[in-house]
Amino acid sequence: MMATRLVLLDRDGVINRDSKQYIKSVSEWEPLPGSIEAIAQLSQAGFAVVVITNQSGIGRGFFGVQTLAEIHAEMRSRVAAAGGEIAAIFFCPHRPGDGCDCRKPKPKLLELAAAEFGVALKGVAFIGDKASDVEAAITVGARPIVVGDRAGELISDTVERCTDLAAAARLLIAEIETA
């Protein structure tokens, strides 16, 4: 049996447009150009695509778990329409000061994904756009890849950077095709 090939994705700023006012409804959820197709391509290439996301808007009372489920159903539907699949979504509903053990940069959500898929996290790509994503990846031995406009200002030169999720997907798919 072939081992599961896992890729972890942050949501806001990687898959969809981020907002300082939070994404509080399906109508506010707007995928970034090429992101849906990139997830489909990763899925078609044999990756189990898992979303790891902080959603403190729940803890702040801006939206509820049901609304988040509706947003994620829309995201999954669009990926499915493009021929792909999001295998799982793990989220932290807490505010930064709540002292939980699941809010990135803490590694619990990544560890839950690894346990669910029976995969060691060493070398698994975690594509994010914030320092908390990189820190969580490094903590568990995963491979951080930073995307987006702020990638250059966030992290040291040792962390891989791609312009967007589509570029990161091309990189990962090319690596398995040449392996």
Backbone as a printed PyTorch tensor [residue, N CA C, xyz], in Angstrom:
tensor([[[  0.8400,  -1.1880,   0.0000],
         [  0.0000,   0.0000,   0.0000],
         [  0.8840,   1.2500,   0.0000]],

        [[  0.5520,   2.1830,  -0.8660],
         [  1.3310,   3.4230,  -0.9600],
         [  0.9910,   4.3520,   0.2030]],

        [[  1.9940,   4.9730,   0.7700],
         [  1.7820,   5.9080,   1.8670],
         [  1.0310,   7.1400,   1.3580]],

        [[  0.2320,   7.7200,   2.2370],
         [ -0.4910,   8.9360,   1.8790],
         [  0.4880,  10.0830,   1.7110]],

        [[  0.3480,  10.7870,   0.6210],
         [  1.1390,  11.9930,   0.3830],
         [  0.2610,  13.1610,   0.8230]],

        [[  0.7090,  13.8890,   1.8130],
         [ -0.0790,  14.9360,   2.4370],
         [  0.4730,  16.3070,   2.0750]],

        [[ -0.4180,  17.2840,   1.8730],
         [ -0.0240,  18.6850,   1.7710],
         [ -0.9930,  19.4750,   2.6430]],

        [[ -0.4500,  20.3740,   3.4400],
         [ -1.2290,  21.2050,   4.3550],
         [ -1.3080,  22.6150,   3.8070]],

        [[ -2.5080,  23.1970,   3.8600],
         [ -2.7080,  24.5570,   3.3630],
         [ -3.3690,  25.4140,   4.4330]],

        [[ -2.8450,  26.6080,   4.6240],
         [ -3.5740,  27.6180,   5.3710],
         [ -4.7300,  28.0520,   4.4680]],

        [[ -5.7560,  28.6750,   5.0180],
         [ -6.8940,  29.0870,   4.1880],
         [ -6.8010,  30.5580,   3.7670]],

        [[ -7.0160,  31.4580,   4.7250],
         [ -7.0980,  32.8880,   4.4040],
         [ -5.7430,  33.4220,   3.9660]],

        [[ -5.7090,  34.0060,   2.7680],
         [ -4.4660,  34.5310,   2.2140],
         [ -3.7300,  33.5220,   1.3490]],

        [[ -4.1710,  32.2600,   1.3710],
         [ -3.5640,  31.2040,   0.5440],
         [ -4.5930,  30.6980,  -0.4660]],

        [[ -5.7540,  30.2880,   0.0380],
         [ -6.8230,  29.7870,  -0.8320],
         [ -7.7600,  30.9270,  -1.2220]],

        [[ -8.0760,  31.7520,  -0.2690],
         [ -9.0140,  32.8600,  -0.5090],
         [ -8.4390,  34.1800,  -0.0280]],

        [[ -9.0620,  35.2290,  -0.5070],
         [ -8.6850,  36.5810,  -0.1030],
         [ -8.8560,  36.6940,   1.4080]],

        [[ -7.8930,  37.2990,   2.0610],
         [ -7.9630,  37.5220,   3.4990],
         [ -8.6330,  38.8640,   3.7470]],

        [[ -9.1220,  39.0690,   4.9480],
         [ -9.7630,  40.3350,   5.3010],
         [ -9.5190,  40.6380,   6.7680]],

        [[ -9.1330,  41.8640,   7.0540],
         [ -8.9610,  42.2790,   8.4490],
         [-10.3110,  42.2790,   9.1810]],

        [[-11.3980,  42.3330,   8.4200],
         [-12.7430,  42.2940,   9.0010],
         [-13.2710,  40.8560,   9.0960]],

        [[-12.4520,  39.8680,   8.7350],
         [-12.8010,  38.4550,   8.7830],
         [-13.7520,  38.0870,   7.6300]],

        [[-13.6830,  36.8430,   7.2410],
         [-14.5950,  36.2990,   6.2450],
         [-15.7610,  35.7270,   7.0380]],

        [[-16.8970,  36.4270,   7.0230],
         [-18.0080,  36.1160,   7.9230],
         [-19.1950,  35.4490,   7.2390]],

        [[-19.1120,  35.2350,   5.9320],
         [-20.2270,  34.6160,   5.2070],
         [-19.7080,  34.0090,   3.9060]],

        [[-20.5230,  33.1590,   3.3130],
         [-20.1590,  32.5670,   2.0220],
         [-19.9690,  33.6560,   0.9790]],

        [[-20.8020,  34.7020,   1.0330],
         [-20.6920,  35.7780,   0.0310],
         [-19.3910,  36.5700,   0.1580]],

        [[-18.7760,  36.5740,   1.3360],
         [-17.4990,  37.2640,   1.5290],
         [-16.3030,  36.3860,   1.1690]],

        [[-16.5340,  35.0780,   1.0140],
         [-15.4450,  34.1580,   0.7030],
         [-15.1430,  34.2340,  -0.7900]],

        [[-13.9310,  34.6890,  -1.1070],
         [-13.5350,  34.8980,  -2.5050],
         [-12.2050,  34.1990,  -2.7720]],

        [[-12.2320,  33.1230,  -3.5710],
         [-10.9800,  32.4150,  -3.8350],
         [ -9.9840,  33.3020,  -4.5830]],

        [[ -8.7130,  33.1190,  -4.2620],
         [ -7.6560,  33.8250,  -4.9840],
         [ -7.5070,  33.2120,  -6.3790]],

        [[ -7.0890,  33.9990,  -7.3540],
         [ -6.9400,  33.4750,  -8.7180],
         [ -6.0470,  32.2340,  -8.7510]],

        [[ -6.5610,  31.1710,  -9.3530],
         [ -5.7980,  29.9390,  -9.5290],
         [ -5.7830,  29.0010,  -8.3410]],

        [[ -6.3180,  29.4250,  -7.1920],
         [ -6.1950,  28.5870,  -5.9880],
         [ -7.0580,  27.3330,  -6.0600]],

        [[ -8.2530,  27.4500,  -6.5600],
         [ -9.1410,  26.2880,  -6.6440],
         [ -8.5440,  25.2460,  -7.5890]],

        [[ -8.0760,  25.7070,  -8.7320],
         [ -7.4500,  24.8120,  -9.7120],
         [ -6.1840,  24.1760,  -9.1380]],

        [[ -5.4340,  24.9350,  -8.3640],
         [ -4.2090,  24.4070,  -7.7480],
         [ -4.5280,  23.2780,  -6.7780]],

        [[ -5.5800,  23.4430,  -5.9820],
         [ -5.9760,  22.3790,  -5.0590],
         [ -6.3970,  21.1400,  -5.8530]],

        [[ -7.1540,  21.3460,  -6.9210],
         [ -7.5790,  20.2250,  -7.7640],
         [ -6.3680,  19.5080,  -8.3540]],

        [[ -5.3840,  20.2580,  -8.8040],
         [ -4.1820,  19.6520,  -9.3840],
         [ -3.4060,  18.8600,  -8.3420]],

        [[ -3.2820,  19.4020,  -7.1280],
         [ -2.6130,  18.6640,  -6.0570],
         [ -3.3530,  17.3620,  -5.7620]],

        [[ -4.6530,  17.4500,  -5.6730],
         [ -5.4740,  16.2740,  -5.4050],
         [ -5.3160,  15.2380,  -6.5200]],

        [[ -5.3700,  15.6780,  -7.7590],
         [ -5.2290,  14.7730,  -8.9010],
         [ -3.8370,  14.1380,  -8.9590]],

        [[ -2.8440,  14.8420,  -8.4130],
         [ -1.4720,  14.3210,  -8.3980],
         [ -1.2500,  13.3230,  -7.2560]],

        [[ -2.2850,  13.0940,  -6.4540],
         [ -2.1760,  12.0980,  -5.3900],
         [ -1.9760,  12.6450,  -3.9940]],

        [[ -2.0430,  13.9570,  -3.8350],
         [ -1.9150,  14.5500,  -2.4990],
         [ -3.2610,  14.5320,  -1.7840]],

        [[ -3.2440,  14.2030,  -0.5050],
         [ -4.3910,  14.4540,   0.3590],
         [ -4.2370,  15.9060,   0.8050]],

        [[ -5.1480,  16.7560,   0.3760],
         [ -5.0750,  18.1960,   0.6680],
         [ -5.8510,  18.4600,   1.9530]],

        [[ -5.1440,  19.0260,   2.9330],
         [ -5.7390,  19.2990,   4.2390],
         [ -5.5820,  20.7870,   4.5420]],

        [[ -6.6830,  21.4170,   4.9420],
         [ -6.6700,  22.8350,   5.3000],
         [ -6.5200,  22.9530,   6.8080]],

        [[ -5.5890,  23.8130,   7.2240],
         [ -5.3010,  24.0860,   8.6350],
         [ -5.4860,  25.5910,   8.8250]],

        [[ -6.5050,  26.0010,   9.6020],
         [ -6.8340,  27.4260,   9.6350],
         [ -7.2280,  27.9230,  11.0210]],

        [[ -6.7210,  29.0790,  11.3740],
         [ -7.1760,  29.7850,  12.5710],
         [ -8.4350,  30.5630,  12.1820]],

        [[ -9.4900,  30.4310,  12.9650],
         [-10.7420,  31.1400,  12.6990],
         [-11.2370,  31.8180,  13.9720]],

        [[-10.4660,  32.8220,  14.4120],
         [-10.8020,  33.4970,  15.6670],
         [-12.0720,  34.3260,  15.5640]],

        [[-12.5900,  34.5240,  14.3630],
         [-13.8690,  35.2170,  14.2220],
         [-14.9830,  34.4920,  14.9680]],

        [[-14.8540,  33.1840,  15.1400],
         [-15.8410,  32.4240,  15.9200],
         [-15.7490,  32.8450,  17.3880]],

        [[-14.5460,  32.8160,  17.9320],
         [-14.3410,  33.1940,  19.3270],
         [-14.6660,  34.6500,  19.6040]],

        [[-14.5540,  35.4760,  18.5800],
         [-14.8660,  36.9030,  18.7220],
         [-16.3580,  37.1850,  18.5260]],

        [[-17.1210,  36.1490,  18.1490],
         [-18.5590,  36.3150,  17.9670],
         [-18.9660,  36.9110,  16.6270]],

        [[-18.0680,  36.9580,  15.6480],
         [-18.3950,  37.5440,  14.3360],
         [-19.1950,  36.5820,  13.4670]],

        [[-19.0280,  35.2860,  13.6800],
         [-19.7890,  34.2680,  12.9550],
         [-19.7140,  32.9840,  13.7700]],

        [[-20.5680,  32.0380,  13.4380],
         [-20.6260,  30.7970,  14.1960],
         [-20.0470,  29.6180,  13.4330]],

        [[-20.0050,  28.4760,  14.0930],
         [-19.4690,  27.2640,  13.5010],
         [-20.2880,  26.8560,  12.2770]],

        [[-21.6070,  27.0710,  12.3170],
         [-22.4520,  26.7280,  11.1710],
         [-22.0790,  27.5640,   9.9460]],

        [[-21.8320,  28.8430,  10.1410],
         [-21.4200,  29.7010,   9.0190],
         [-20.0770,  29.2410,   8.4770]],

        [[-19.1530,  28.8960,   9.3680],
         [-17.8580,  28.3910,   8.9140],
         [-18.0520,  27.1140,   8.1000]],

        [[-18.9330,  26.2330,   8.5420],
         [-19.2110,  25.0020,   7.8010],
         [-19.7620,  25.3160,   6.4090]],

        [[-20.6000,  26.3310,   6.3030],
         [-21.1520,  26.7340,   5.0050],
         [-20.0550,  27.2800,   4.0880]],

        [[-19.1540,  28.0740,   4.6430],
         [-18.0240,  28.5970,   3.8630],
         [-17.1680,  27.4380,   3.3670]],

        [[-16.8840,  26.5020,   4.2470],
         [-16.0440,  25.3600,   3.8700],
         [-16.7590,  24.4520,   2.8700]],

        [[-18.0800,  24.3230,   2.9730],
         [-18.8340,  23.5450,   1.9880],
         [-18.7300,  24.1960,   0.6070]],

        [[-18.7920,  25.5060,   0.5570],
         [-18.6320,  26.2260,  -0.7190],
         [-17.2350,  26.0060,  -1.2850]],

        [[-16.2210,  26.1030,  -0.4300],
         [-14.8430,  25.8850,  -0.8720],
         [-14.6870,  24.4650,  -1.4200]],

        [[-15.1860,  23.4940,  -0.6960],
         [-15.0990,  22.0950,  -1.1300],
         [-15.8600,  21.8730,  -2.4410]],

        [[-17.0020,  22.5000,  -2.5700],
         [-17.8090,  22.3640,  -3.7870],
         [-17.0690,  22.8990,  -5.0050]],

        [[-16.4360,  24.0380,  -4.8480],
         [-15.6880,  24.6210,  -5.9670],
         [-14.4900,  23.7590,  -6.3460]],

        [[-13.8120,  23.2150,  -5.3400],
         [-12.6760,  22.3300,  -5.6160],
         [-13.1710,  21.0650,  -6.3220]],

        [[-14.2760,  20.5100,  -5.8570],
         [-14.8350,  19.3050,  -6.4930],
         [-15.2230,  19.5990,  -7.9460]],

        [[-15.8080,  20.7630,  -8.1990],
         [-16.1910,  21.1340,  -9.5690],
         [-14.9720,  21.2430, -10.4740]],

        [[-13.8110,  21.5370,  -9.8890],
         [-12.5620,  21.6300, -10.6580],
         [-11.8640,  20.2670, -10.7630]],

        [[-12.4640,  19.2400, -10.1690],
         [-11.8990,  17.8950, -10.2730],
         [-11.0030,  17.4780,  -9.1290]],

        [[-11.0990,  18.1760,  -8.0010],
         [-10.2400,  17.8520,  -6.8630],
         [-11.0270,  17.6020,  -5.6010]],

        [[-10.3020,  17.4620,  -4.5030],
         [-10.9290,  17.1800,  -3.2220],
         [-10.1000,  17.7770,  -2.0940]],

        [[-10.7850,  18.3460,  -1.1250],
         [-10.1460,  18.7170,   0.1380],
         [-10.4410,  17.5710,   1.0850]],

        [[ -9.3980,  16.8690,   1.5010],
         [ -9.5590,  15.6550,   2.2980],
         [-10.0380,  15.9320,   3.7150]],

        [[ -9.6280,  17.0690,   4.2840],
         [-10.0200,  17.4030,   5.6560],
         [ -9.7510,  18.8810,   5.9100]],

        [[-10.4670,  19.3970,   6.8950],
         [-10.2620,  20.7810,   7.3380],
         [-10.1880,  20.7550,   8.8620]],

        [[ -9.1320,  21.3340,   9.3980],
         [ -8.9740,  21.4780,  10.8420],
         [ -8.9230,  22.9710,  11.1500]],

        [[ -9.7080,  23.4130,  12.1490],
         [ -9.7090,  24.8390,  12.4650],
         [ -9.6540,  25.0770,  13.9670]],

        [[ -9.0780,  26.2100,  14.3120],
         [ -9.0630,  26.6860,  15.6940],
         [-10.0730,  27.8220,  15.7870]],

        [[-11.0720,  27.7130,  16.6680],
         [-12.0820,  28.7600,  16.7920],
         [-11.7470,  29.8340,  17.8340]],

        [[-10.5790,  29.7190,  18.4410],
         [-10.2560,  30.5650,  19.5920],
         [ -9.6200,  31.8960,  19.2110]],

        [[ -9.7300,  32.8440,  20.1210],
         [ -9.0570,  34.1340,  19.9730],
         [ -7.5930,  33.9800,  20.3860]],

        [[ -6.7280,  34.8830,  19.9280],
         [ -5.2990,  34.7560,  20.2520],
         [ -5.0000,  34.6530,  21.7470]],

        [[ -5.7220,  35.3360,  22.5890],
         [ -5.4150,  35.3300,  24.0190],
         [ -6.1070,  34.2480,  24.8290]],

        [[ -6.7980,  33.3370,  24.1770],
         [ -7.5860,  32.3340,  24.8990],
         [ -6.7550,  31.2320,  25.5460]],

        [[ -5.4970,  31.0890,  25.1570],
         [ -4.6390,  30.0770,  25.7720],
         [ -4.9320,  28.6530,  25.3250]],

        [[ -5.5160,  28.5060,  24.1540],
         [ -5.7950,  27.1580,  23.6460],
         [ -4.4980,  26.4970,  23.1780]],

        [[ -4.5930,  25.2150,  22.8560],
         [ -3.4110,  24.5270,  22.3510],
         [ -3.5150,  24.2310,  20.8520]],

        [[ -4.5210,  24.8330,  20.1900],
         [ -4.6980,  24.5250,  18.7740],
         [ -4.4400,  25.7090,  17.8370]],

        [[ -4.3340,  26.9080,  18.3460],
         [ -4.1440,  28.0750,  17.4810],
         [ -2.7080,  28.1240,  16.9680]],

        [[ -2.5710,  28.1780,  15.6190],
         [ -1.2230,  28.3100,  15.0560],
         [ -0.6090,  29.5980,  15.6010]],

        [[  0.6370,  29.5850,  16.0170],
         [  1.7040,  28.6720,  15.6200],
         [  1.8170,  27.3860,  16.4370]],

        [[  0.9220,  27.1450,  17.3800],
         [  0.9770,  25.8610,  18.0890],
         [  0.6760,  24.7520,  17.0970]],

        [[  1.2790,  23.5990,  17.2690],
         [  1.2200,  22.5620,  16.2340],
         [  0.0570,  21.5740,  16.3200]],

        [[ -0.8670,  21.7380,  17.2630],
         [ -1.8770,  20.6960,  17.4800],
         [ -2.6890,  20.3590,  16.2260]],

        [[ -3.1200,  21.3570,  15.4500],
         [ -3.9260,  21.0620,  14.2650],
         [ -3.1370,  20.2420,  13.2450]],

        [[ -1.8510,  20.5490,  13.1030],
         [ -1.0020,  19.7790,  12.1940],
         [ -0.8620,  18.3520,  12.6900]],

        [[ -0.7000,  18.1980,  13.9990],
         [ -0.5630,  16.8670,  14.5880],
         [ -1.8510,  16.0600,  14.4320]],

        [[ -3.0100,  16.7190,  14.5550],
         [ -4.2850,  16.0310,  14.3480],
         [ -4.4000,  15.5430,  12.9020]],

        [[ -3.9780,  16.3650,  11.9580],
         [ -4.0030,  15.9620,  10.5410],
         [ -3.0940,  14.7590,  10.3200]],

        [[ -1.9040,  14.8150,  10.8760],
         [ -0.9630,  13.6980,  10.7190],
         [ -1.5470,  12.4150,  11.2920]],

        [[ -2.1760,  12.5110,  12.4530],
         [ -2.7670,  11.3300,  13.0840],
         [ -3.9180,  10.7840,  12.2410]],

        [[ -4.7560,  11.6650,  11.7220],
         [ -5.9050,  11.2120,  10.9290],
         [ -5.4650,  10.4800,   9.6620]],

        [[ -4.3730,  10.9390,   9.0680],
         [ -3.9230,  10.3500,   7.8070],
         [ -2.7770,   9.3490,   7.9830]],

        [[ -2.3350,   9.1560,   9.2260],
         [ -1.2840,   8.1810,   9.4860],
         [  0.0310,   8.5310,   8.8190]],

        [[  0.3560,   9.8170,   8.8460],
         [  1.5460,  10.3160,   8.1440],
         [  2.4380,  11.0550,   9.1350]],

        [[  3.7320,  10.8280,   9.0400],
         [  4.6890,  11.6390,   9.8070],
         [  4.7990,  13.0010,   9.1170]],

        [[  4.9520,  14.0510,   9.8930],
         [  4.9670,  15.4050,   9.3260],
         [  6.3300,  15.8390,   8.7920]],

        [[  7.3660,  15.0690,   9.0670],
         [  8.6970,  15.4520,   8.6050],
         [  8.6930,  15.6000,   7.0810]],

        [[  9.0090,  16.8050,   6.6340],
         [  9.1040,  17.0750,   5.2120],
         [  7.7870,  17.3430,   4.5020]],

        [[  6.6510,  17.2230,   5.1990],
         [  5.3480,  17.5060,   4.5840],
         [  5.2420,  19.0090,   4.3340]],

        [[  4.8320,  19.3950,   3.1340],
         [  4.7030,  20.8170,   2.8060],
         [  3.5110,  21.4230,   3.5400]],

        [[  3.7500,  22.5760,   4.1620],
         [  2.6790,  23.3830,   4.7440],
         [  2.7670,  24.7420,   4.0760]],

        [[  1.7830,  25.0380,   3.2570],
         [  1.7680,  26.2820,   2.4810],
         [  0.9370,  27.3110,   3.2300]],

        [[  1.5870,  28.3930,   3.6290],
         [  0.9180,  29.4430,   4.3820],
         [  1.3800,  30.8170,   3.9490]],

        [[  0.8190,  31.8290,   4.5850],
         [  1.1810,  33.2020,   4.2280],
         [  1.5980,  34.0350,   5.4410]],

        [[  1.6640,  33.4140,   6.6030],
         [  1.9920,  34.1550,   7.8170],
         [  3.1150,  33.4590,   8.5850]],

        [[  3.7550,  34.2350,   9.4390],
         [  4.8310,  33.6900,  10.2620],
         [  4.3200,  32.5570,  11.1460]],

        [[  3.0700,  32.6310,  11.5960],
         [  2.5260,  31.5650,  12.4480],
         [  2.4490,  30.2320,  11.7080]],

        [[  2.2000,  30.2850,  10.3980],
         [  2.1810,  29.0630,   9.5910],
         [  3.5790,  28.4550,   9.5220]],

        [[  4.5510,  29.3090,   9.2790],
         [  5.9390,  28.8470,   9.1780],
         [  6.4020,  28.2760,  10.5050]],

        [[  6.1050,  28.9600,  11.5830],
         [  6.5270,  28.4960,  12.9070],
         [  5.8980,  27.1440,  13.2410]],

        [[  4.6170,  26.9870,  12.9280],
         [  3.9500,  25.7040,  13.1890],
         [  4.6080,  24.5930,  12.3720]],

        [[  4.8960,  24.8760,  11.1090],
         [  5.5350,  23.8760,  10.2440],
         [  6.8990,  23.4730,  10.7940]],

        [[  7.6970,  24.4530,  11.1490],
         [  9.0460,  24.1800,  11.6450],
         [  8.9960,  23.3740,  12.9480]],

        [[  8.0400,  23.6950,  13.8210],
         [  7.9130,  23.0020,  15.1030],
         [  7.7390,  21.4960,  14.9300]],

        [[  7.0060,  21.0820,  13.8810],
         [  6.7390,  19.6500,  13.6810],
         [  7.6340,  19.0180,  12.6220]],

        [[  8.6120,  19.7750,  12.1160],
         [  9.5250,  19.2320,  11.1180],
         [  8.9600,  19.2230,   9.7100]],

        [[  7.8560,  19.9420,   9.5030],
         [  7.2660,  20.0410,   8.1660],
         [  8.0700,  21.0390,   7.3320]],

        [[  7.7180,  21.1480,   6.0800],
         [  8.4160,  22.0020,   5.1150],
         [  7.5630,  23.2530,   4.8590]],

        [[  7.9320,  24.3910,   5.4450],
         [  7.1320,  25.5910,   5.2170],
         [  7.3800,  26.1800,   3.8290]],

        [[  6.2910,  26.5420,   3.1590],
         [  6.3550,  27.2720,   1.8990],
         [  5.4500,  28.4790,   2.0710]],

        [[  6.0050,  29.6620,   1.9000],
         [  5.2580,  30.8930,   2.1020],
         [  4.8230,  31.4490,   0.7560]],

        [[  3.5620,  31.8610,   0.6790],
         [  3.0120,  32.4510,  -0.5350],
         [  2.4210,  33.8170,  -0.2200]],

        [[  2.2610,  34.6130,  -1.2820],
         [  1.5720,  35.8850,  -1.1370],
         [  2.4890,  37.0800,  -1.1080]],

        [[  1.8650,  38.2350,  -1.0020],
         [  2.5550,  39.5200,  -1.0900],
         [  3.5480,  39.7580,   0.0380]],

        [[  3.2600,  39.2270,   1.2230],
         [  4.1020,  39.5030,   2.3920],
         [  5.1840,  38.4530,   2.6110]],

        [[  5.2980,  37.5070,   1.7230],
         [  6.2250,  36.3900,   1.9240],
         [  7.6460,  36.8620,   2.2030]],

        [[  8.0980,  37.8600,   1.5090],
         [  9.4650,  38.3200,   1.6630],
         [  9.7590,  38.9640,   2.9950]],

        [[  8.7760,  39.6020,   3.5990],
         [  9.0190,  40.3190,   4.8500],
         [  8.8500,  39.4430,   6.0870]],

        [[  8.3070,  38.2520,   5.9370],
         [  7.9670,  37.4430,   7.0960],
         [  9.1100,  36.6340,   7.6840]],

        [[  9.8970,  36.0290,   6.8240],
         [ 10.7250,  34.9210,   7.2640],
         [ 12.1450,  35.0600,   6.7240]],

        [[ 13.0230,  34.2830,   7.2900],
         [ 14.4130,  34.2730,   6.8390],
         [ 14.5290,  33.7370,   5.4160]],

        [[ 15.6980,  33.8630,   4.8530],
         [ 15.9580,  33.4050,   3.4910],
         [ 15.9240,  31.8910,   3.3520]],

        [[ 15.8810,  31.1790,   4.4530],
         [ 15.9100,  29.7200,   4.3820],
         [ 14.5370,  29.1110,   4.0840]],

        [[ 13.4780,  29.9000,   4.1880],
         [ 12.1300,  29.3850,   3.9440],
         [ 11.7740,  29.5840,   2.4700]],

        [[ 11.2400,  28.5280,   1.8700],
         [ 10.8530,  28.6080,   0.4570],
         [  9.7010,  29.5950,   0.2690]],

        [[  9.7190,  30.2660,  -0.8740],
         [  8.6720,  31.2210,  -1.2060],
         [  8.1470,  30.9320,  -2.6030]],

        [[  6.8530,  31.1160,  -2.7830],
         [  6.2220,  31.0390,  -4.0950],
         [  5.2690,  32.2250,  -4.1990]],

        [[  4.9960,  32.6410,  -5.4100],
         [  4.1200,  33.8050,  -5.5850],
         [  2.7080,  33.5350,  -5.0780]],

        [[  2.2200,  32.3140,  -5.2900],
         [  0.8520,  31.9830,  -4.8870],
         [  0.7130,  30.4670,  -4.7730]],

        [[ -0.4940,  30.0270,  -4.4380],
         [ -0.7340,  28.5980,  -4.2610],
         [ -0.5120,  27.8340,  -5.5570]],

        [[ -0.8830,  28.4220,  -6.6760],
         [ -0.6900,  27.7380,  -7.9660],
         [  0.7870,  27.4500,  -8.2110]],

        [[  1.6490,  28.4140,  -7.9020],
         [  3.0920,  28.2120,  -8.0920],
         [  3.6120,  27.1420,  -7.1270]],

        [[  3.1290,  27.1470,  -5.9030],
         [  3.5540,  26.1340,  -4.9280],
         [  3.0870,  24.7490,  -5.3720]],

        [[  1.8780,  24.6650,  -5.8990],
         [  1.3650,  23.3760,  -6.3850],
         [  2.2200,  22.8660,  -7.5390]],

        [[  2.5680,  23.7370,  -8.4650],
         [  3.4310,  23.3320,  -9.5890],
         [  4.7630,  22.7950,  -9.0780]],

        [[  5.3370,  23.4590,  -8.0850],
         [  6.6050,  23.0290,  -7.4960],
         [  6.4710,  21.6240,  -6.9030]],

        [[  5.4630,  21.3930,  -6.1010],
         [  5.2960,  20.0970,  -5.4370],
         [  4.9860,  18.9840,  -6.4330]],

        [[  4.1720,  19.2810,  -7.4210],
         [  3.8360,  18.2680,  -8.4300],
         [  5.0640,  17.9290,  -9.2770]],

        [[  5.8410,  18.9470,  -9.6260],
         [  7.0730,  18.7000, -10.4100],
         [  8.0430,  17.8220,  -9.6200]],

        [[  8.1040,  18.0240,  -8.3070],
         [  9.0190,  17.2240,  -7.4750],
         [  8.6220,  15.7420,  -7.4800]],

        [[  7.3330,  15.4450,  -7.4180],
         [  6.9640,  14.0260,  -7.4050],
         [  7.0750,  13.4150,  -8.7900]],

        [[  6.9280,  14.2270,  -9.8200],
         [  7.0450,  13.7080, -11.1930],
         [  8.4920,  13.3830, -11.5400]],

        [[  9.4460,  14.0500, -10.9010],
         [ 10.8600,  13.8070, -11.1850],
         [ 11.5120,  12.8710, -10.1750]],

        [[ 10.7510,  12.4960,  -9.1520],
         [ 11.3050,  11.6360,  -8.0860],
         [ 11.4670,  10.2010,  -8.5690]]])
